[in-house]
Amino acid sequence: MVERRGLRVRAGRLVGVVATLVATAVAVGLSQGWGRTNQAPAASSAAASSAAAVPIAPVVLNGTDDAFIQLLIPMNEGALALIDQLDTRPADPSLRALLGEVRKAHRAELRDLRGLLAAGNVPELNIHEGHQMPGMVTEASLAELRAASDAEVSSRAAGLIRAHLAQTVVLCRGEQTAGGSPELKALAGRIQQARAAELNSLDNRPGAPTAAPGG
C-alpha cells in the first residue's frame, strides 16, 4: 500500500512536471520558429535517432527528463498503433513507405528511452492514459481513422502523424533546454533531427497536399 501511494504521489508530481515541460517546449518552439522543419534531412530517420548507443551505465534523471520520457513513450506507441492500423487499409504508397521508416525509428527510440529509465532506476508510469495531449494519437483518433472511408484514410493518417512529429520536435527542444541528463539531452537532439527529416519527407512526398498560396 505504501509503495502504491508513493507511485500515485510521484505520478501526480510528474503530471505537473509534464505541464512545465510542455510550457517550456512551447516557449522554446516559439523562440526558435514553431514547427520549423527546414533542417537538412537525415539520410535515414532510423539511423538518425539511434546513431549513438544509449549508455548502459547509471544515469541521473531530473524531473524534466523523467517527464519527457514518460510522455514520449506513449506518444511513440500511439504513432506505432496508427501505422499498424494503416497496414490493413488502402493508403498512398509514398505515405506507406515513409511510415515504414518511421516505424523502425520509433521502435529504436522506445528501446533507448526505456534503457535510460532503467539506467536511471526509474519505473515506467503510464501517467497519460486517457489524456488528450498535443500530438498524441489516441484511441478516439484511431477509431475515427477506422471509420474513415478508403479515400480519406491517407489524408487523415498523414494529418495525425504530422501533428505527432511536429509536437515531438517541440518537446525535444524543451528537453534540451530544461533537461538535466546529458545522455537524454543528446538522445532528444537526435530524435529532433530525425523528426525534422520525417516531416520534410512527409510534406515533400509525391502526392502530398500543396499549401495554398500565402498559406
C-alpha positions as CSV (number, residue, x, y, z in Angstrom):
1,M,0.0,0.0,0.0
2,V,2.8,2.4,0.9
3,E,4.5,1.7,-2.4
4,R,1.3,2.2,-4.4
5,R,0.7,5.5,-2.5
6,G,4.2,6.6,-3.4
7,L,3.7,5.8,-7.0
8,R,0.5,7.8,-7.1
9,V,2.2,10.8,-5.5
10,R,5.1,10.5,-7.9
11,A,2.6,10.3,-10.9
12,G,0.9,13.4,-9.6
13,R,4.2,15.3,-9.5
14,L,5.1,14.0,-13.0
15,V,1.9,15.4,-14.4
16,G,2.9,18.8,-13.0
17,V,6.4,18.5,-14.5
18,V,4.9,17.5,-17.8
19,A,2.9,20.7,-17.9
20,T,6.0,22.6,-17.2
21,L,7.9,20.7,-19.9
22,V,5.2,21.4,-22.4
23,A,5.1,25.1,-21.4
24,T,8.9,25.3,-21.7
25,A,8.8,23.5,-25.1
26,V,6.1,25.9,-26.4
27,A,8.3,28.9,-25.3
28,V,11.4,27.4,-26.9
29,G,9.4,26.4,-30.0
30,L,8.1,29.9,-30.5
31,S,11.5,31.5,-30.0
32,Q,13.2,29.1,-32.5
33,G,10.4,29.0,-35.0
34,W,7.3,26.9,-34.2
35,G,7.3,23.7,-36.2
36,R,10.2,24.8,-38.3
37,T,11.5,21.9,-40.4
38,N,14.0,23.5,-42.7
39,Q,16.9,21.5,-41.4
40,A,18.9,19.2,-43.8
41,P,17.1,15.9,-43.9
42,A,19.0,13.0,-42.4
43,A,19.9,10.1,-44.6
44,S,17.6,7.8,-42.6
45,S,15.3,8.6,-39.7
46,A,16.0,5.3,-38.0
47,A,19.7,5.9,-38.3
48,A,19.4,9.5,-37.0
49,S,17.5,8.5,-33.9
50,S,19.8,5.7,-32.9
51,A,23.2,6.8,-34.4
52,A,24.8,6.7,-30.9
53,A,24.0,3.9,-28.4
54,V,22.4,5.0,-25.2
55,P,24.9,4.1,-22.4
56,I,24.2,1.2,-20.0
57,A,26.0,2.9,-17.1
58,P,23.7,4.6,-14.5
59,V,22.4,8.0,-15.3
60,V,20.8,10.7,-13.3
61,L,17.4,11.9,-14.5
62,N,15.8,15.1,-13.2
63,G,12.0,15.8,-13.2
64,T,12.1,17.2,-16.7
65,D,14.0,14.2,-18.0
66,D,11.6,11.8,-16.4
67,A,8.5,13.7,-17.6
68,F,9.9,13.8,-21.2
69,I,10.5,10.1,-21.3
70,Q,7.1,9.2,-19.7
71,L,5.4,11.4,-22.3
72,L,7.3,10.4,-25.4
73,I,6.9,6.7,-24.8
74,P,3.0,6.7,-25.1
75,M,3.3,9.3,-28.0
76,N,5.5,6.8,-29.9
77,E,3.3,3.9,-29.0
78,G,0.3,5.8,-30.3
79,A,2.0,6.6,-33.6
80,L,3.0,2.9,-33.9
81,A,-0.6,1.9,-33.4
82,L,-1.6,4.2,-36.2
83,I,1.0,2.8,-38.5
84,D,-0.1,-0.8,-37.6
85,Q,-3.7,0.1,-38.3
86,L,-2.8,1.6,-41.7
87,D,-1.3,-1.7,-42.7
88,T,-4.9,-3.0,-43.1
89,R,-6.2,-0.1,-45.2
90,P,-5.5,1.2,-48.7
91,A,-3.0,4.0,-48.4
92,D,-0.9,6.2,-50.6
93,P,2.3,4.3,-51.5
94,S,4.7,7.1,-50.7
95,L,3.0,7.6,-47.3
96,R,3.2,3.9,-46.5
97,A,6.9,3.8,-47.4
98,L,7.6,6.8,-45.1
99,L,5.7,5.3,-42.3
100,G,7.7,2.1,-42.6
101,E,10.8,4.2,-41.8
102,V,9.0,6.0,-39.0
103,R,8.0,2.6,-37.5
104,K,11.7,1.5,-37.4
105,A,12.9,4.8,-35.9
106,H,10.1,4.8,-33.2
107,R,10.9,1.3,-32.1
108,A,14.5,2.2,-31.7
109,E,13.6,5.3,-29.8
110,L,11.4,3.3,-27.4
111,R,14.3,0.9,-26.8
112,D,16.6,3.8,-26.0
113,L,14.1,5.7,-23.8
114,R,13.3,2.6,-21.7
115,G,17.0,1.9,-21.5
116,L,17.5,5.3,-20.0
117,L,14.7,4.8,-17.5
118,A,16.3,1.6,-16.4
119,A,19.7,3.2,-16.2
120,G,18.2,5.9,-14.0
121,N,16.4,3.3,-11.9
122,V,13.1,4.9,-12.7
123,P,9.9,2.9,-13.2
124,E,7.8,3.4,-16.3
125,L,4.5,5.0,-15.4
126,N,1.5,5.4,-17.8
127,I,0.5,8.8,-16.4
128,H,-1.1,9.9,-19.6
129,E,-3.6,7.1,-20.1
130,G,-6.9,8.7,-21.3
131,H,-5.3,12.2,-21.6
132,Q,-5.7,14.3,-24.8
133,M,-2.1,15.5,-25.1
134,P,-1.0,17.6,-28.1
135,G,0.4,15.3,-30.8
136,M,-0.7,12.1,-29.2
137,V,-2.6,9.5,-31.3
138,T,-5.5,8.5,-29.0
139,E,-7.9,5.6,-29.1
140,A,-10.5,8.1,-30.3
141,S,-8.3,9.2,-33.2
142,L,-7.7,5.5,-34.2
143,A,-11.5,4.9,-34.0
144,E,-12.1,7.8,-36.4
145,L,-9.5,6.5,-38.7
146,R,-11.1,3.1,-38.7
147,A,-14.5,4.7,-39.6
148,A,-13.0,6.8,-42.4
149,S,-13.6,5.9,-46.0
150,D,-10.7,4.5,-48.0
151,A,-10.5,7.8,-49.9
152,E,-10.0,9.7,-46.6
153,V,-7.6,7.3,-44.9
154,S,-4.3,8.6,-46.3
155,S,-5.0,12.3,-45.6
156,R,-6.3,11.6,-42.1
157,A,-3.4,9.4,-41.2
158,A,-0.9,12.0,-42.6
159,G,-2.5,14.7,-40.5
160,L,-2.3,12.7,-37.4
161,I,1.3,11.6,-37.9
162,R,2.3,15.2,-38.8
163,A,0.9,16.5,-35.6
164,H,2.8,13.8,-33.7
165,L,6.1,14.5,-35.4
166,A,5.8,18.3,-35.1
167,Q,4.9,18.2,-31.4
168,T,7.8,15.8,-30.7
169,V,10.2,18.4,-32.2
170,V,8.8,21.0,-29.8
171,L,9.2,18.6,-26.8
172,C,12.7,17.7,-27.8
173,R,13.6,21.4,-27.8
174,G,12.2,21.7,-24.3
175,E,14.1,18.7,-23.0
176,Q,17.4,20.1,-24.4
177,T,16.6,23.4,-22.7
178,A,15.4,22.2,-19.3
179,G,16.6,18.6,-19.0
180,G,19.5,17.6,-16.8
181,S,20.8,14.3,-18.2
182,P,23.5,14.8,-20.9
183,E,22.6,11.3,-22.2
184,L,18.9,12.1,-22.6
185,K,19.5,15.6,-24.0
186,A,21.8,14.0,-26.7
187,L,19.1,11.5,-27.5
188,A,16.5,14.3,-27.7
189,G,18.7,16.1,-30.1
190,R,19.0,13.0,-32.3
191,I,15.2,12.5,-32.1
192,Q,14.6,16.1,-33.1
193,Q,16.9,15.7,-36.1
194,A,15.0,12.5,-37.1
195,R,11.6,14.2,-36.8
196,A,12.7,17.2,-38.9
197,A,13.8,14.7,-41.6
198,E,10.5,12.8,-41.3
199,L,8.4,16.0,-41.5
200,N,10.4,17.1,-44.6
201,S,9.8,13.7,-46.2
202,L,6.1,13.8,-45.3
203,D,5.5,17.2,-46.7
204,N,7.5,16.7,-49.9
205,R,6.5,13.2,-50.8
206,P,4.8,12.6,-54.2
207,G,1.1,13.3,-53.8
208,A,1.4,15.3,-50.6
209,P,-1.1,18.2,-50.4
210,T,0.3,21.5,-51.6
211,A,-0.2,24.5,-49.4
212,A,-2.4,27.2,-50.9
213,P,-0.6,30.4,-52.0
214,G,0.0,32.6,-49.0
215,G,-0.9,29.6,-46.7
